[in-house]
């Protein structure tokens, strides 16, 4: 991996802002979808973020992994909960999901958990 988890997170967030300047309707629609999907309801935000961590690991989406690990920690999840969610992804995704879980996902926890202590 050539970029740290924080660099990937900042690159993604900056990219959203930049693309939003020229594609405002599309970016706003995406952000509206996220807002609706992550609004607390029958399922709380922390659980939704743990689900997102697993989906990100399963899909091997680097930007998704760092973003949702950050958001899971922000929502109150801890290292053990995040890794357990990742292992659900491994049950479906096998070796590739394990590779991302034991590298980038773990590194993202290491990088971001201190932000929420």
matplotlib code that plots the C-alpha trace (Angstrom):
import matplotlib.pyplot as plt

x = [0.0, 1.5, -0.9, -1.8, -5.4, -5.6, -4.2, -6.9, -9.6, -8.5, -8.2, -11.7, -13.2, -11.4, -12.4, -16.1, -15.8, -13.9, -16.3, -19.2, -18.2, -18.8, -21.3, -23.3, -26.6, -25.0, -22.9, -25.8, -28.0, -25.3, -24.9, -28.7, -28.8, -26.1, -27.9, -31.1, -29.4, -27.4, -30.3, -30.9, -34.0, -34.7, -30.9, -28.5, -25.7, -23.0, -24.5, -25.0, -21.3, -20.2, -22.3, -20.6, -17.2, -18.0, -19.4, -16.4, -14.0, -16.0, -15.9, -12.2, -12.9, -10.0, -11.7, -14.8, -12.8, -11.0, -14.1, -16.4, -13.7, -13.4, -17.2, -17.6, -15.1, -16.9, -20.2, -18.7, -17.5, -14.3, -11.5, -13.0, -16.4, -14.9, -12.7, -15.6, -17.6, -14.7, -14.6, -18.2, -16.9, -14.2, -16.9, -18.3, -15.3, -12.6, -8.9, -9.2, -11.4, -9.0, -6.1, -7.9, -9.0, -5.6, -3.9, -5.7, -8.7, -6.5, -4.2, -7.2, -8.2, -4.7, -4.6, -8.1, -8.9, -6.8, -8.9, -11.8, -10.2]
y = [0.0, 3.3, 5.6, 5.6, 5.1, 8.8, 9.8, 7.6, 9.1, 12.7, 11.9, 10.5, 13.4, 15.9, 14.2, 14.3, 18.1, 18.7, 16.5, 18.2, 21.5, 20.3, 17.5, 19.0, 17.2, 13.8, 14.3, 15.8, 12.9, 10.4, 12.4, 12.4, 8.6, 8.2, 10.6, 8.5, 5.2, 6.1, 7.8, 5.9, 3.8, 0.2, -0.2, 2.3, 4.1, 2.0, -1.2, 0.3, 1.3, -2.2, -3.6, -1.1, -2.2, -5.8, -4.8, -2.7, -5.5, -8.0, -5.6, -4.8, -1.1, 0.7, 4.1, 2.4, 0.5, 3.6, 5.7, 3.2, 2.2, 5.9, 6.3, 3.1, 4.4, 7.8, 6.0, 4.2, 0.9, -0.6, -2.6, -5.9, -5.1, -3.8, -6.9, -9.2, -7.4, -7.9, -11.6, -11.9, -10.4, -13.1, -15.8, -14.6, -13.3, -15.7, -14.9, -11.6, -10.2, -11.7, -9.9, -6.5, -7.1, -8.1, -5.2, -2.0, -2.5, -3.2, -0.3, 1.9, 1.0, 1.6, 5.0, 6.3, 4.8, 7.4, 10.1, 8.9, 8.1]
z = [0.0, -1.0, 0.9, 4.6, 5.7, 6.6, 3.1, 1.5, 3.6, 2.9, -0.8, -0.9, 1.0, -1.1, -4.3, -3.2, -2.7, -6.0, -8.0, -6.3, -7.8, -11.3, -10.6, -7.8, -8.5, -8.6, -5.5, -3.6, -4.6, -3.3, -0.1, 0.4, -0.1, 2.6, 4.9, 4.5, 4.8, 8.0, 9.8, 13.0, 12.9, 13.8, 13.3, 15.1, 13.3, 14.9, 13.6, 10.2, 10.1, 11.2, 8.3, 6.0, 7.2, 6.3, 2.9, 2.2, 3.1, 1.0, -2.0, -1.4, -1.8, -0.2, 0.1, 1.5, 4.1, 5.5, 5.4, 7.2, 9.8, 10.6, 10.8, 12.8, 15.4, 15.3, 16.0, 19.1, 17.7, 19.1, 17.5, 18.4, 17.0, 13.7, 13.3, 14.1, 11.4, 9.0, 9.7, 8.5, 5.2, 5.2, 5.6, 2.3, 0.5, 1.5, 1.0, -0.7, 2.1, 4.7, 2.9, 3.1, 6.7, 8.0, 6.3, 5.3, 7.6, 10.6, 9.7, 9.5, 13.0, 14.2, 12.5, 13.5, 16.9, 18.7, 17.1, 19.3, 22.6]

ax = plt.figure().add_subplot(projection="3d")
ax.plot(x, y, z, "-o")
ax.set_aspect("equal")
plt.show()
